[in-house]
Amino acid sequence: MEIPVTGYIVESSSSNRDGEHSHVLYLTSWDGKPVHRHHFSGVTSFNAGHEHRYAGRTEPAPTGVPHTHHYFTVTSFNDGHKHEIRGVTGPAIPLPEGGHYHKFYGVTTVNGSHPHSHKYSGKTAPSD
């Protein structure tokens, strides 16, 4: 099954140590429907004597149909380390004034001089 996708690619102006460069794909439609993203942010649980802040944007998903979003970000650098946060949101929850948001939750990667993780949870901002 083929799904038509439109968007554009932006080439990175910088390259890594090996001389390779990267591209970022920005989707503008999925199967003929516009796509959207959500901002998300929050504070992790307090573990091992500290907490971390995080913020990011979800990956694009089709607008106007049942959907979820993948998300990924890195926490703030606290107590000499940071953690990765990644997952998939819950389904869209309609707002009375229009639009929607998603709930998300999970556990960070394990890191730190005393290896540990943190829990996190929240709601995305309405779609942008």
Backbone as a ProteinNet text record, in pm:
[ID]
protein_1_A
[PRIMARY]
MEIPVTGYIVESSSSNRDGEHSHVLYLTSWDGKPVHRHHFSGVTSFNAGHEHRYAGRTEPAPTGVPHTHHYFTVTSFNDGHKHEIRGVTGPAIPLPEGGHYHKFYGVTTVNGSHPHSHKYSGKTAPSD
[TERTIARY]
83.8	0	89.2	66.2	140.9	57.4	121.4	55.5	127	56.3	122.6	159.5	283	335.8	399.2	373.5	440.9	516.1	615.9	696.3	817	913.1	1037	1153.1	1272.7	1394.1	1485.9	1543.9	1641.1	1774.5	1877.1	2010.8	2080.1	2145	2218.1	2340.8	2371.8	2488.8	2616.1	2604.6	2723.5	2742.3	2864.3	2892.6	2961.9	2954.1	3015.4	3163.8	3230.4	3373.8	3410.6	3322.5	3351.3	3320.1	3284.1	3252.4	3113.3	3032	2896.1	2804.7	2698	2600.4	2464.3	2367.5	2235.7	2128.1	2010.1	1892.9	1779.1	1689.4	1569.9	1450.5	1358.4	1238.4	1122.6	1057.1	939.4	818.2	731.2	610.5	505.3	437.1	328.1	193.8	194.8	68.6	97.3	-2	5.5	-124.8	-117.3	-235.4	-337.1	-286.2	-371.7	-425	-391.5	-440.2	-324.9	-351.2	-243.8	-197.5	-74.7	-20.2	-3.3	14.9	35.3	127.9	176.8	263.8	215.3	268.4	235.8	364.5	365.7	472.8	440.9	545.2	527.3	643.3	619.8	724.8	682.6	777.7	746.5	869.9	849.9	955.7	944.5	1056.3	1055.9	1030.4	1015.4	1005.5	1137.5	1132.7	1251.2	1310.3	1421.7	1490	1638.3	1705.7	1850.2	1890.2	1802.2	1833.2	1814.7	1749.6	1730.3	1616.5	1582.3	1484	1540.3	1472.4	1515	1395.4	1422	1320.4	1337.2	1228.8	1235	1133.8	1159.6	1068.8	1098.6	997.9	1017.5	891	894.4	778.5	759.3	633.6	604.2	639.3	647.1	660.7	526.2	524.4	398.7	303.9	174.9	70.4	-42.4	-123	-231.9	-334.4	-389.1	-491.9	-629.8	-724.2	-862.7	-896.5	-804.4	-830.7	-780	-827.9	-771.8	-621.4	-540.7	-395.7	-325.8	-199.1	-107.1	17.5	110.7	236.6	353.6	461.6	587.8	653.1	731.3	802.5	939.1	1032.2	1168.1	1227.2	1297.3	1373.2	1478.9	1563.3	1667.3	1640.6	1656	1629.9	1739.1	1713.9	1815.9	1932.4	2048	2169.7	2169.8	2141.6	2137.9	2220.4	2285.7	2363	2464.5	2518.9	2624.6	2579.8	2451.3	2404.8	2269.9	2226.1	2094.8	2035.1	1908.9	1837.1	1763.5	1731.5	1646.7	1504	1410.9	1268.3	1214.9	1143.6	1084.2	963.1	870.3	751.6	649	526.8	412.8	301.4	240.9	132.6	10.3	-83.9	-214.6	-292.3	-415.8	-498	-537.8	-581.6	-624.8	-744.2	-741.4	-851.5	-907.7	-1032.5	-1089.9	-1104	-1087.1	-1109.5	-1244.1	-1318.7	-1451.3	-1449.2	-1341.1	-1333	-1270.5	-1249.3	-1187	-1042.5	-985.7	-849.7	-847.3	-729.6	-714.1	-576.7	-555.8	-426.6	-409	-291.5	-260.8	-195.7	-220.2	-149.8	-27.4	76.1	195.8	255.9	328.1	394.8	501	592.5	696.1	804.9	916.1	1033.7	1153.5	1240.1	1358.1	1455.9	1559.1	1669.9	1744	1822.6	1903.1	2035.4	2074.8	2199.8	2241.8	2357.2	2405.9	2518.5	2595.4	2705.9	2653.9	2531.9	2458.7	2340.6	2354.5	2253.6	2110.5	2026.4	1886.4	1805.8	1675.6	1585	1484.2	1400.9	1296	1165.9	1054.2	922.7	886.3	802.7	751.3	610.6	531.3	395.8	347.1	249	192.6	93.7	58.7	-31.1	39.9	20.2	76.7	-1.7	56.3	-18.4	-115.7	-219.1	-305.2	-223.2	-270.6	-194.6	-163.5	-46.5	-7.6	-3.8
-117.3	0	124.9	213.7	338.2	451.3	535.7	651.8	775.4	863.6	984.2	1079.3	1125.3	1215.7	1334.1	1455.9	1572.9	1641.9	1717.3	1789.7	1848.5	1885.6	1938.6	1896.1	1895.9	1854.6	1974.5	1992.3	2098.2	2032.8	2072.6	2018.2	2095.9	2024.9	2089.3	2158.5	2276.2	2348.5	2304.3	2224.9	2176.9	2028.1	1982.1	1839.2	1788.4	1656.6	1598.8	1571.6	1505.7	1477.9	1398.6	1313.4	1228.9	1298.6	1425.5	1498.4	1471.9	1395.8	1367.9	1482.3	1501.6	1603	1536.7	1610.9	1552	1634.7	1579.1	1644.9	1631.1	1728.4	1722.1	1722.6	1627.1	1618.4	1682.6	1779.1	1843.5	1799.7	1717.4	1672.4	1782.3	1798.5	1895.8	1828.8	1704.8	1629.9	1480.4	1405.1	1259.7	1205.1	1129.8	1072.6	1182	1294.7	1404	1492.1	1462.6	1542.2	1623.2	1747.3	1825.4	1758	1784.2	1729	1840.6	1801.8	1897.6	1838.1	1923.4	1882.4	1950.2	1905.4	1965	1994	2102.7	2128.2	2048.7	2004.9	1941.1	1981.7	1984.3	2019.3	1973	1971.1	1931.8	1915.6	1857.7	1831.4	1684.5	1615.8	1473.9	1457.7	1334	1303.9	1338.6	1357.4	1387.6	1254.9	1216.9	1091.3	1120.5	1045.3	1056.6	1200.6	1271.3	1405.4	1518.5	1493.9	1599.9	1565.6	1662.5	1644.7	1707	1686.9	1744.4	1810.5	1913.4	1976.9	1923.7	1928.4	1884.1	1960.2	1968	2034.4	1981.9	1982.6	1938.8	1953.9	1900.1	1897.6	1754.2	1714.8	1580.2	1569.2	1445.5	1424.3	1454	1486.9	1518.5	1398.5	1428.2	1326.7	1389.8	1307.9	1362.2	1438.1	1542.1	1624	1570.6	1571.7	1537.5	1390.3	1305.9	1161.4	1113.1	998.3	944.3	920.8	963.7	953.1	963.5	929.7	951.1	1016.9	1057.8	1118.2	1048.7	1028.3	988.5	1114.6	1100.9	1216.7	1173.8	1268.5	1245	1378	1378.6	1496	1451.7	1543.9	1520.3	1615.4	1567	1649.9	1754.1	1843.9	1940.8	1865.5	1929.5	1873.5	1910.9	1813.8	1837.2	1729.6	1764.4	1669.1	1594.2	1662.3	1605.3	1511	1509.9	1418.4	1462.5	1393.8	1415.8	1280.1	1277.8	1156.1	1179	1070.8	1078	1043.6	1110.9	1084.6	1052.1	940	905.3	817.1	823.5	740.2	777.5	734.9	762.5	817.4	927	986	895.2	927.3	864.3	925.4	878	932	1077.6	1143.5	1283.7	1297.8	1401	1432.2	1567.4	1570.6	1695.7	1801.4	1927	2040.9	2104.7	2155.4	2212.6	2325.8	2405.4	2518.8	2480.8	2352.3	2304.7	2267.2	2192.5	2144.1	2023.2	1984.1	1866.3	1868	1777.6	1756.8	1607.4	1567.1	1426.8	1414.9	1305.1	1274	1189.2	1200.3	1118.4	1086.9	979.2	942.3	837.1	819.1	717.7	728.9	664.2	662.2	698	784.6	826.2	710.1	732.3	637.3	640.6	539.2	530.2	602	689.7	762.4	814	879	939.5	860.3	926.1	857.7	747.7	765	659.8	628.6	529.2	506	502.3	580.4	592.6	643.8	642.8	700.1	788	856.1	942.2	912.6	926.6	918.9	1057.1	1060.1	1186.5	1164.5	1269.4	1262	1403	1415	1545.5	1543	1663	1682	1770.4	1742	1830.4	1960.2	2061.8	2184.7	2150.7	2231.2	2208	2213.3	2150.9	2142.7	2280.4	2288.6	2415.1	2403.6
0	0	0	-91.6	-98.1	-40	40.3	98.1	45.6	-25.8	-75.9	37.8	34.7	135.7	63.8	111.5	57.2	168.9	131.7	228.4	161.6	240.7	185.4	273.9	215.1	285	297.2	414.8	437.8	466.4	390.8	410.5	520.8	612.6	720.8	663.5	712.3	663.7	733.8	837.6	908.7	883.9	901.7	886	1010.7	1029.2	1149.2	1124.8	1217.8	1208.6	1085.2	1037.7	922	790.5	795.1	674.3	620.7	694.9	651.3	693.1	620.6	656.4	672	717.8	741.4	673.8	668.4	612.8	711.9	711.8	794.9	700.8	720.3	638.8	713.9	650.4	706.9	626.1	685.5	616.6	617.9	505.1	498.5	475.8	424.3	413.7	417.3	461.4	471.7	416.5	308.8	244.7	208.6	159.3	116.6	227.4	351.5	464.7	523.6	566.6	629.9	758.7	797.1	921.4	1024.1	1147.6	1255.1	1359.7	1449.8	1559.9	1688	1801.6	1931	2007.6	2082.6	2178.6	2305.2	2373.8	2504.1	2593.8	2723.3	2818.6	2957.1	3048.3	3184.1	3269.2	3384.8	3482	3520.8	3524.8	3562.8	3712.7	3754.7	3897.8	3966.1	4095.8	4177.4	4223.6	4165	4200	4218.2	4300.1	4321.4	4355.6	4425.8	4473.4	4373.8	4262.1	4163.6	4067.7	3983.1	3877	3749.8	3638.2	3510	3443.3	3366.1	3282	3140.1	3063.4	2924.4	2841.4	2712.3	2619.3	2478.8	2393.1	2255.7	2174.5	2053	1964	1917.9	1906.4	1857.9	1710.1	1660.6	1517.2	1451.7	1322.9	1254.5	1250.2	1247.8	1229.7	1148.7	1081.7	999.7	1083.6	1025.5	1089.8	1051.7	1146.2	1116.4	1118	1163.3	1172.9	1308.7	1358.5	1483.3	1466	1563.9	1549.7	1684.9	1683.9	1795.2	1736.6	1822.3	1778.1	1847.5	1776.5	1838	1892.4	1999.9	2053.7	2103.9	2105.5	2153.1	2196.4	2308.3	2350.8	2451.2	2489.2	2589.1	2704.3	2825.6	2943.9	2963.3	3056	3097.8	3161.3	3164.4	3223.3	3371.1	3456.6	3601.3	3669.8	3778.2	3858.2	3771	3670.3	3587.2	3476.9	3443.5	3338.7	3282.2	3177.5	3117.7	3082.5	3042.9	3005.7	2873.9	2804.9	2686.5	2725.5	2658.5	2674.3	2536.3	2523	2393.7	2414.7	2320.5	2330.9	2226.2	2251.1	2164.3	2252.8	2209.6	2287.6	2286.4	2371.5	2364.8	2249.2	2227.7	2117.9	2142.2	2036.7	2044.8	2138.6	2221.8	2313.4	2269.6	2221.1	2169.6	2278.9	2238.2	2327.1	2293	2392	2366.4	2264	2263.8	2172.3	2037.4	2015.1	1891.4	1916.2	1825.5	1843.6	1936.2	1975.2	2061.3	2127.1	2221.6	2285.5	2305.1	2353	2379.3	2516.3	2584.4	2708.5	2673.4	2756	2737	2874.2	2882.3	3006.6	2976.5	3068.8	3050	3153.6	3124.2	3209.6	3122.6	3172.8	3097.8	3083	3002.3	2996.7	3129.7	3155.5	3278.3	3253	3347.5	3333.9	3470.9	3478.4	3601.2	3664.1	3752	3819.8	3911.9	3960.9	4031.9	3940.7	3851.9	3746.5	3800.1	3735	3775.6	3656.7	3670.2	3570.2	3643	3565.1	3619.6	3546.6	3615.2	3551	3499.1	3396.9	3345.2	3293	3288.3	3230.9	3205.2	3118	3090.7	2978.3	2931.4	2818.9	2718.9	2590.4	2489.1	2486.5	2426.5	2395.9	2283.1	2264	2147.4	2018.4	1914.3	1788.9	1733.6	1665.9	1604	1453.2
[MASK]
++++++++++++++++++++++++++++++++++++++++++++++++++++++++++++++++++++++++++++++++++++++++++++++++++++++++++++++++++++++++++++++++

